[in-house]
């Protein structure tokens, strides 16, 4: 079990690996750029004089925003592919939705509102796994429709207007839903019980006592891994002594 101590002498446990943090922040950056440049295609920034703000003139230039939009799209496709491949290869499915997550989310929210006892949770709360499904589903929708919108710009490619209209509407709907999902994701940290998770996405570590109390199922797994590691080291040490 990866642990550390801070200057306040509080034990910490590793919750988010470097890979997870890379995926999170790369995804956040690419989505931010996609939303920023996507609105520039409409074009909202010229209409509402956003381009008159210092340093914002480029937002009104179609070619600047479309090129950056494509770059951010490639970055998003890369990080999503990397995330899914890494999860499958390493068999790390903690964030993936499970059966019973809706009911468990209801019980957790009910406990928050009534100050009752929450059901024991794994590394991620049930509502976090559902949020991952919602945001991830919309990201995949945007990637799929976005690829079609790029494909139609290739020479000699002809797609029906009705099909392109449907694709554009789905792309716009996915954008709105994704923005709502991100707002809800950030708003979750208004709840005091969720705030101790914030350091984890920056440093990787969260308070051990918090993990033990609120993510007890995951914490027990960490303890079991720690015992197995210590037993393995002990066995190797004894074997080394016998060989001498």
C-alpha positions in Angstrom: 0.0 0.0 0.0 1.6 3.3 -1.2 1.6 5.7 1.8 3.3 8.9 2.8 3.2 11.4 5.6 2.8 15.2 5.3 4.1 18.0 7.5 0.9 17.7 9.7 1.8 14.1 10.4 -1.3 12.8 8.6 -0.9 9.5 6.7 -1.8 9.6 3.0 -2.7 6.8 0.6 -2.1 6.8 -3.2 -5.5 7.1 -4.9 -4.6 8.4 -8.4 -1.5 7.0 -10.2 0.5 9.2 -12.5 -1.2 7.5 -15.5 -4.7 8.4 -14.1 -3.6 12.0 -13.5 -2.2 12.3 -17.0 -5.4 10.9 -18.5 -7.6 13.2 -16.4 -5.7 16.5 -17.1 -5.1 15.7 -20.8 -8.8 14.9 -21.2 -9.7 18.1 -19.4 -7.3 20.2 -21.6 -8.5 18.7 -24.8 -12.2 19.1 -23.9 -11.7 22.7 -22.8 -10.0 23.5 -26.1 -12.8 21.7 -28.1 -15.5 23.6 -26.3 -13.7 26.9 -26.7 -13.0 26.5 -30.4 -16.3 24.8 -31.1 -18.3 27.9 -30.0 -16.0 29.9 -32.3 -17.4 28.0 -35.3 -20.9 29.2 -34.7 -19.6 32.1 -34.5 -20.6 33.4 -31.1 -17.5 35.3 -30.2 -17.9 37.9 -33.0 -21.6 38.2 -32.4 -21.2 39.0 -28.7 -18.0 41.0 -29.0 -15.8 38.5 -27.1 -13.1 39.1 -29.7 -12.8 42.7 -28.5 -11.4 41.4 -25.2 -7.6 41.6 -24.8 -5.9 38.6 -26.5 -9.2 37.2 -27.7 -9.2 38.4 -31.3 -8.0 35.1 -32.7 -11.3 33.4 -31.4 -13.1 35.2 -34.3 -10.8 33.7 -36.9 -12.5 30.6 -38.4 -9.2 29.0 -39.6 -7.4 29.5 -36.3 -10.2 27.9 -34.3 -10.9 25.0 -36.7 -7.2 24.0 -36.8 -7.0 24.1 -33.0 -10.3 22.2 -32.8 -8.8 19.4 -34.9 -5.6 19.3 -32.9 -7.6 19.1 -29.6 -9.8 16.4 -31.2 -6.8 14.3 -32.1 -5.4 14.7 -28.6 -8.8 13.6 -27.1 -9.0 10.5 -29.3 -5.4 9.6 -28.3 -6.0 10.0 -24.6 -9.4 8.1 -24.7 -7.7 5.2 -26.6 -4.8 5.2 -24.2 -7.1 5.2 -21.2 -9.2 2.3 -22.4 -6.2 0.3 -23.6 -4.5 0.8 -20.2 -7.6 -0.2 -18.3 -8.0 -3.4 -20.3 -4.3 -4.4 -20.2 -3.9 -3.6 -16.5 -7.5 -4.8 -15.7 -8.2 -1.6 -13.8 -12.0 -1.3 -14.0 -12.6 0.6 -10.7 -14.2 3.5 -12.4 -16.4 1.5 -14.7 -20.2 1.3 -13.8 -21.5 -1.8 -12.0 -24.9 -3.4 -11.4 -26.7 -1.7 -8.5 -24.9 1.7 -8.9 -28.2 3.6 -9.2 -29.6 2.1 -6.0 -26.3 2.7 -4.2 -26.1 6.3 -5.4 -29.6 6.9 -4.0 -28.5 5.5 -0.6 -25.4 7.6 -0.6 -27.3 10.8 -1.5 -30.0 9.9 1.1 -27.3 9.4 3.8 -25.8 12.8 2.9 -29.1 14.6 3.2 -30.2 12.8 6.4 -26.7 12.6 7.9 -27.1 8.9 8.1 -24.6 6.2 7.4 -23.4 5.6 3.9 -23.1 2.1 2.4 -19.5 0.9 2.2 -17.8 2.1 -1.0 -15.0 1.0 -3.2 -12.3 3.2 -4.7 -15.0 5.3 -6.4 -18.5 6.1 -5.2 -21.4 4.7 -7.2 -22.4 8.2 -8.4 -18.8 8.7 -9.6 -19.0 5.6 -11.7 -22.3 6.8 -13.1 -20.8 10.2 -13.8 -18.0 8.5 -15.7 -20.5 6.7 -17.8 -22.5 9.9 -18.6 -19.4 12.0 -19.4 -17.6 9.2 -21.2 -20.7 8.3 -23.2 -21.0 11.9 -24.4 -17.2 12.0 -25.2 -17.6 8.9 -27.4 -20.6 10.5 -29.1 -18.7 13.7 -29.8 -15.7 11.7 -31.1 -18.0 9.6 -33.4 -19.9 12.5 -34.8 -16.8 14.7 -35.0 -15.0 12.1 -37.1 -18.0 12.1 -39.5 -18.0 15.9 -39.7 -14.2 15.8 -40.5 -14.7 13.0 -43.1 -17.3 15.0 -45.0 -14.6 17.6 -45.8 -12.5 15.2 -47.7 -12.4 15.4 -51.5 -15.0 13.4 -53.4 -16.9 12.5 -50.2 -20.7 13.1 -50.5 -23.1 12.6 -47.6 -26.8 13.4 -47.7 -27.9 16.6 -46.1 -30.4 14.9 -43.8 -27.7 12.6 -42.5 -25.3 15.5 -41.9 -28.0 17.4 -40.2 -28.7 14.5 -37.8 -24.9 14.2 -37.1 -24.6 17.9 -36.4 -27.6 17.8 -34.1 -26.2 14.9 -32.2 -22.8 16.6 -32.0 -24.4 19.7 -30.6 -26.5 17.7 -28.1 -23.5 15.8 -27.0 -21.7 19.1 -26.4 -24.5 20.5 -24.2 -24.8 17.3 -22.2 -21.0 17.1 -21.8 -20.9 20.7 -20.4 -23.8 19.9 -18.0 -21.9 16.7 -16.9 -18.7 18.7 -16.3 -20.7 21.4 -14.3 -22.2 18.6 -12.2 -18.8 17.0 -11.7 -17.3 20.2 -10.4 -20.4 21.1 -8.3 -20.0 17.7 -6.5 -17.1 19.3 -4.6 -19.4 21.8 -3.1 -20.4 18.9 -0.8 -18.0 18.9 2.1 -17.7 15.1 2.2 -16.3 15.1 -1.3 -13.6 17.8 -0.8 -10.9 15.5 0.6 -10.7 13.8 -2.8 -9.5 17.0 -4.5 -5.8 16.6 -3.6 -5.8 13.2 -5.2 -6.1 14.5 -8.7 -3.2 16.9 -8.2 -0.7 14.9 -6.0 -2.3 11.5 -6.3 -2.6 11.1 -2.5 -5.6 11.5 -0.2 -6.0 11.3 3.6 -5.7 7.7 4.8 -8.4 8.1 7.5 -10.8 9.5 4.9 -10.1 6.5 2.6 -10.5 4.1 5.5 -13.9 5.6 6.5 -15.6 6.5 3.2 -13.9 4.0 0.9 -13.7 1.1 3.3 -14.0 -1.6 0.6 -11.1 -0.1 -1.4 -9.0 0.5 1.8 -9.4 -3.2 2.8 -8.1 -4.2 -0.6 -5.1 -1.9 -0.1 -4.4 -3.5 3.3 -4.6 -7.0 1.7 -2.1 -6.0 -1.0 0.1 -4.5 1.7 0.1 -7.8 3.6 0.8 -9.8 0.5 3.7 -7.6 -0.4 5.2 -7.8 3.1 4.8 -11.6 3.1 6.5 -11.8 -0.3 9.4 -9.7 0.9 9.7 -11.7 4.1 9.7 -15.0 2.1 12.4 -13.7 -0.3 14.5 -12.5 2.7 14.3 -15.9 4.4 15.1 -17.7 1.1 18.2 -15.4 0.7 19.4 -16.2 4.3 19.0 -20.0 3.7 21.1 -19.7 0.5 23.9 -18.0 2.4 
